[in-house]
Amino acid sequence: MHDIQLHNLLERETARQINGVELIASENYASKEVIDAMANVLNNKYAEGYPGKRYYGGCEIVDEIENLAIDRLNQLFGTEYANVQPHSGAQANAAIFLATLQAGDTVLGFDLSHGGHLSHGSAVNYSGKIYDAQFYGVEEETGLIDMDKVAKKAEIARPKLIICGASAYSQDWDYKRFREIADSVGALLLADISHPAGLIAKGLLNNPVEHCHIISTTTHKTLRGPRGGVIMMGKNIDNPWGRSTKKGNPIKMSSILNSGVFPGMQGGPLEHIIAAKAVAFNEALTDDFGIYAKQVIANSTAMADAFTAAGYKIVSGGTVNHLMLLDLRHNLTLNGKQADAALGAAHITVNKNMVPYDDKSPFVTSGIRLGTPAITSRGLREDDCIELVSWIDAILKDFENESLIKDIGKKVEAKMSQFPLYPSI
Ligand code: DSN
């Protein structure tokens, strides 16, 4: 690279990723093949529209690439419909909202401050500004969702769309019960599986495909692909509003969702990213990816057990997936911001996170969120996770002790040098 300034920044970021422990639950290390598939001439191509129906010439090859990504994604999740164009999970959700709702319609989602996502109706997001957003959450005592309370909320709010899915919830989802609730109020049901998608794809968690009308996910978390989003449907249903074509045929939901993405929400698709999605979906179809996904959960469980044994409180009492949320108020005096900074100084990257019923602001928080997708890609196993917990525990209990943090930082670097990021680097 001739751009020395950027070259140096890339070198520094590469070193940061190589030397540190990455515990941000929404991050992962995409394979070298995925990375390579993003950096090529596909970046140069405009392809507004969909395969076979583009607004630009010269799309024959990108049509094949996009169809490849669609076919592989459908194979991975056993779905009938997939749109691989959303630039992100938030934009996938925005396109779904645009396609299925009118401004002012009511949506029912998981409260952001209990572990939900911005794009599920948060007041500071388009989804909470344009639509009437109502929320369900977790119980203060258990940290679990009470499905009877969700049903009651739905009965009162009468939402047009119910969303299940979260950014910081370490338990599984009862998609069947959510569907019964959605049906009882005539709502569509959207599962946003951005976090656990890779684990669901390998059959390790409940599968929303049979129960939810629409599924959205990012492609870069447990799915370990490029940054991006997709939309799927198990069955390509007729639209529920009775809209039909000029010839009187019912319009399929696939057409309505496709229009929500383009031209509704986005312009030209990122065909280089779609190519990388195709590579990642192919990787996720392999048995090796199943072994990886199982190890993600084994590592997460080992970590959660070690934290519990050391006296920490995990919101909801443990984990069945790739992440956990520590409520620091239980046994410590430091807040999430202080914990994030102290661990960061030892090259252990986490994110401060609100816990349910938090008394602190989102910039301070009472919790930290940790996840194992990235360290599992590096090759760490249960014993390594237990060692990491001992270092994290030591720092959190003595977070102003600079020499301790420095010492652990050195141990972190030494440990991670045994787990190459990409053997070719
Ligand atoms: N969902 C957020 C996260 O989990 O980090 C990103 O939008």
Residues whose N, C-alpha, C, O or C-beta is under 5 A from the ligand:
A	BS01	DSN	S26 S167
